[in-house]
Amino acid sequence: MAVQSPSATNTQKWRFMVIRDADKRADIAGLYKQAFESYWEQADDTTYGTTGPASTEAQRMIDSAVYLVDHLHEVPVHVLFCVEDQVRDVPLFDQATAYGSILPAAWSFMLAARARGLGCCWTTVHLTHADEAAKLLNIPDTVTQCVLLPVAYYTGTDFKAARRIPATQLTHWDTWGQKRDGS
């Protein structure tokens, strides 16, 4: 399903790295843990509720993130979505084109996996150590890693819509800051 998603001018520069080897998954999980710990030290206390009591929603996110850090190495398959281009230090148009091609492929993969009883978790945390991951996986310098999806069968069926900010608060009409009613 991933290769059926749109890509810029149909160039299909997406690349997929399926990681099943337990040692490599453990090494990727180690890089992920290092990156997460560094990220968490710098996290905005008010955003994540790390000072004082966290909201129930924030605490669920924190617990989920920490669980992934502790168990990523146990997830049987990691799928790394990449683009056949180096996206660092290129014009914004080229970056948007590259990411605009691979991200729909990853999302299509996630939806197809879900339909087959598989769960995925969208993560980019390891990318702070992308060079080390590239070396570990023998990824050429001409390829950009974009998103890592741990993939496994999920348990339970209690899925519900995530709480989100209403679209009316996020949407601007004709001019930044203008609401649909003109205010």
C-alpha distance (Angstrom), angle and dihedral (degrees) to the residues before:
residue distance angle dihedral
M1 . . .
A2 3.78 . .
V3 3.79 92.9 .
Q4 3.80 90.6 52.8
S5 3.79 91.6 64.9
P6 3.80 120.6 100.3
S7 3.78 121.6 -88.8
A8 3.79 131.8 -172.5
T9 3.81 108.9 -76.6
N10 3.81 85.6 -19.2
T11 3.81 91.1 -76.1
Q12 3.82 91.5 142.1
K13 3.79 94.1 -153.1
W14 3.79 91.8 160.8
R15 3.78 117.8 124.1
F16 3.79 127.9 -169.5
M17 3.79 126.8 -152.0
V18 3.81 113.0 -163.9
I19 3.79 110.1 -161.5
R20 3.81 114.8 -162.0
D21 3.80 100.7 145.7
A22 3.83 107.6 109.4
D23 3.81 94.3 -142.7
K24 3.78 93.3 50.8
R25 3.81 91.4 46.2
A26 3.81 88.5 51.4
D27 3.81 90.9 49.9
I28 3.82 91.6 49.0
A29 3.81 88.6 47.6
G30 3.81 88.7 52.2
L31 3.80 91.5 53.0
Y32 3.79 88.8 46.0
K33 3.81 91.3 52.3
Q34 3.82 92.6 49.5
A35 3.79 90.7 49.4
F36 3.79 93.4 45.6
E37 3.79 93.7 49.8
S38 3.80 90.7 50.6
Y39 3.81 91.1 46.1
W40 3.80 92.5 47.2
E41 3.82 92.2 52.0
Q42 3.81 88.4 57.3
A43 3.83 97.1 39.8
D44 3.77 118.3 128.2
D45 3.81 104.9 -102.6
T46 3.80 93.7 -147.6
T47 3.80 94.5 49.8
Y48 3.77 96.1 52.4
G49 3.78 98.9 29.4
T50 3.81 93.0 -122.8
T51 3.80 92.8 146.5
G52 3.74 113.8 60.5
P53 3.78 121.7 -7.9
A54 3.80 114.5 -23.8
S55 3.78 119.1 -136.1
T56 3.78 114.3 -102.5
E57 3.80 89.8 -106.9
A58 3.80 93.6 48.3
Q59 3.79 91.0 47.1
R60 3.82 91.0 52.3
M61 3.82 89.6 52.1
I62 3.81 91.5 47.8
D63 3.80 92.6 47.8
S64 3.80 91.0 47.6
A65 3.81 92.7 49.3
V66 3.79 92.9 48.6
Y67 3.81 91.0 46.7
L68 3.81 90.3 53.9
V69 3.80 90.8 49.8
D70 3.79 90.5 52.0
H71 3.81 96.3 43.9
L72 3.82 107.7 29.2
H73 3.80 91.1 105.1
E74 3.84 88.8 59.0
V75 3.80 95.1 56.1
P76 3.82 103.9 106.4
V77 3.80 98.0 -139.0
H78 3.78 133.4 27.5
V79 3.79 118.1 -168.6
L80 3.78 115.7 -160.4
F81 3.80 114.7 -161.6
C82 3.79 113.8 -151.1
V83 3.79 140.6 173.0
E84 3.81 123.8 -131.9
D85 3.79 94.1 -125.0
Q86 3.76 135.0 68.6
V87 3.79 105.1 -109.9
R88 3.79 98.7 -175.9
D89 3.76 116.1 108.3
V90 3.80 95.8 3.2
P91 3.81 127.3 125.5
L92 3.79 117.9 -78.3
F93 3.81 91.5 -109.9
D94 3.80 91.0 58.8
Q95 3.80 91.9 46.6
A96 3.81 92.6 49.6
T97 3.79 90.7 47.1
A98 3.80 93.0 51.3
Y99 3.80 96.1 44.9
G100 3.79 91.3 39.9
S101 3.79 87.6 60.3
I102 3.80 101.7 45.2
L103 3.80 100.2 39.2
P104 3.83 95.0 62.4
A105 3.81 88.2 49.4
A106 3.81 91.4 53.7
W107 3.80 91.8 45.8
S108 3.81 91.6 48.6
F109 3.79 88.9 50.4
M110 3.81 90.7 51.5
L111 3.80 92.6 51.1
A112 3.80 92.4 47.1
A113 3.80 90.8 48.0
R114 3.80 91.3 50.5
A115 3.81 90.6 52.6
R116 3.80 87.3 55.6
G117 3.80 96.8 50.2
L118 3.80 95.6 -96.7
G119 3.76 124.9 126.2
C120 3.79 126.4 -150.7
C121 3.77 133.8 -169.9
W122 3.81 119.3 -148.2
T123 3.77 109.1 -134.3
T124 3.77 137.6 162.7
V125 3.82 99.0 169.1
H126 3.81 94.9 110.2
L127 3.80 90.2 59.4
T128 3.79 90.9 86.5
H129 3.80 81.9 71.5
A130 3.81 96.0 37.4
D131 3.79 93.4 131.4
E132 3.80 91.7 55.8
A133 3.82 90.8 46.0
A134 3.80 90.1 49.5
K135 3.78 90.6 52.5
L136 3.80 92.0 47.9
L137 3.81 92.3 49.6
N138 3.81 96.6 36.1
I139 3.81 91.9 -119.8
P140 3.82 110.9 169.8
D141 3.80 121.3 -117.7
T142 3.80 88.6 -114.0
V143 3.81 91.9 66.8
T144 3.82 126.6 80.6
Q145 3.79 120.5 -151.3
C146 3.80 111.2 -138.4
V147 3.80 113.7 169.8
L148 3.80 136.8 1.2
L149 3.80 118.1 -146.3
P150 3.80 118.2 -166.6
V151 3.83 104.5 -153.4
A152 3.80 128.7 -159.2
Y153 3.77 141.5 136.3
Y154 3.78 110.0 -82.6
T155 3.75 126.7 -137.3
G156 3.76 124.8 -134.0
T157 3.76 130.1 18.8
D158 3.80 101.7 -122.6
F159 3.80 99.2 122.7
K160 3.77 119.8 157.4
A161 3.76 136.3 170.7
A162 3.78 115.1 -83.3
R163 3.77 118.3 -117.6
R164 3.77 108.7 -104.3
I165 3.79 138.1 174.9
P166 3.82 107.2 -94.5
A167 3.81 114.4 -98.6
T168 3.81 89.8 -124.2
Q169 3.81 88.4 67.0
L170 3.79 93.2 48.9
T171 3.80 101.1 42.4
H172 3.79 125.0 89.4
W173 3.80 122.7 -165.5
D174 3.82 121.6 -143.7
T175 3.83 92.4 -38.4
W176 3.78 129.2 41.6
G177 3.79 109.0 -97.3
Q178 3.80 95.5 20.2
K179 3.79 118.2 122.7
R180 3.79 124.2 -144.1
D181 3.79 91.9 -101.0
G182 3.81 89.6 57.1
S183 3.79 97.0 -105.6
